[in-house]
Amino acid sequence: MGYFVDSYDDAQLQERLLQPFRDGASSVCTKCFDHHADGPDIVSRTVEKTAILLIDGIFLHRDELVDYWDYSVFLRVPFDVSFRRMAARDGTDPDPAAESNRRYLGGQRIYLDLCRPEARASRVIDG
């Protein structure tokens, strides 16, 4: 459950990026934490009035975030494919059932069950 609950600091995401962008701020925070250094790393960017905010990530159809999206895409990928891709990218075990993947698989299952991203997305793409 921790992977699903703690992957993002949703409050900071909303406070520093999503709400300011929605409100037309001239600058927004695009990074506030460096997970490699395990500490703060604040990066802000200027926002043009005609800007479009495009966010890529996991768990973005959560209850606390879903209302921020004017349009969203959910990429439907079978676990065997997504874990194989993660292994190629990160050097992890490609087997979804591997003990080292337990928290990731469990977090994804919780997300799919609780948030129903396919039903919430504007568009679902098989990937």
C-alpha positions in Angstrom: 0.0 0.0 0.0 2.9 2.4 0.7 4.0 2.5 -2.9 0.5 3.7 -3.9 0.0 6.1 -1.0 3.5 7.6 -0.9 4.8 7.8 -4.5 3.9 11.4 -4.8 3.5 14.3 -2.4 0.1 15.1 -3.8 -0.3 18.2 -1.6 2.9 19.7 -3.0 2.0 18.7 -6.5 -1.3 20.5 -6.2 0.0 23.5 -4.2 3.2 24.2 -6.2 2.3 23.1 -9.8 -1.3 22.2 -10.6 -3.2 25.0 -8.8 -0.8 27.8 -9.7 -0.8 26.6 -13.4 -4.6 26.5 -13.3 -4.8 29.9 -11.8 -2.6 31.4 -14.6 0.6 31.9 -12.5 3.6 33.3 -14.4 5.9 30.7 -12.7 5.3 27.2 -11.3 7.4 24.7 -9.5 8.3 21.8 -11.7 10.5 19.9 -9.2 10.6 20.0 -5.5 12.4 16.8 -4.4 15.4 14.8 -5.7 14.7 11.1 -4.9 18.4 10.2 -5.7 19.7 12.7 -3.2 16.7 12.1 -0.9 16.2 15.8 -0.3 14.7 19.0 -1.6 15.5 20.3 -5.0 13.3 23.2 -6.0 13.1 24.1 -9.7 10.7 26.7 -11.1 9.8 27.5 -14.6 8.2 30.5 -16.3 4.8 29.8 -17.8 3.5 31.5 -20.9 -0.2 32.3 -21.0 -0.7 29.9 -23.9 1.2 27.0 -22.2 -0.2 23.5 -22.0 0.7 21.4 -19.0 1.6 17.9 -19.9 2.2 15.4 -17.1 3.4 11.8 -17.4 3.4 9.5 -14.5 1.8 6.8 -12.4 -1.3 7.1 -10.4 -2.5 10.3 -12.0 -6.2 9.3 -12.0 -6.3 9.3 -8.2 -9.2 10.9 -6.5 -7.2 14.0 -5.4 -5.8 14.6 -8.8 -8.3 13.6 -11.4 -10.2 16.9 -11.4 -7.1 18.8 -12.5 -7.1 17.1 -16.0 -8.9 18.6 -18.9 -7.9 15.6 -20.9 -6.1 12.5 -19.8 -4.8 9.3 -21.4 -4.4 6.0 -19.7 -1.9 3.6 -21.3 -3.2 0.1 -20.7 -0.2 -2.2 -20.5 -0.2 -5.8 -19.3 2.0 -6.4 -16.2 4.3 -8.7 -18.0 5.0 -6.0 -20.5 5.3 -3.1 -18.1 7.7 -5.1 -15.8 9.8 -6.1 -18.7 10.1 -2.4 -19.8 10.9 -1.4 -16.2 13.6 -4.1 -16.1 15.2 -2.8 -19.3 15.1 0.8 -18.0 16.1 0.2 -14.4 17.8 -3.2 -14.3 15.1 -4.8 -12.1 13.6 -8.3 -12.3 11.3 -8.5 -15.3 9.0 -11.0 -13.5 6.0 -9.2 -12.0 5.7 -12.0 -9.4 9.3 -11.6 -8.2 9.5 -10.7 -4.5 11.4 -7.5 -5.4 8.4 -6.4 -7.5 5.8 -7.1 -4.8 5.3 -3.5 -3.7 5.1 -2.2 -7.3 2.6 -4.9 -8.5 0.6 -4.4 -5.3 0.5 -0.6 -5.7 -0.6 -0.9 -9.3 -3.4 -3.4 -8.4 -4.6 -1.0 -5.6 -4.6 1.9 -8.1 -6.5 -0.1 -10.8 -9.1 -1.3 -8.2 -9.6 2.0 -6.3 -9.2 4.6 -9.0 -10.5 2.8 -12.1 -8.2 4.9 -14.4 -9.7 3.3 -17.6 -13.1 4.7 -16.7 -11.7 8.1 -15.7 -9.4 8.7 -18.6 -10.5 10.7 -21.6 -8.7 8.1 -23.8 -7.4 4.6 -23.2 -4.6 3.4 -25.4 -3.3 -0.2 -25.6 0.5 0.0 -25.1 
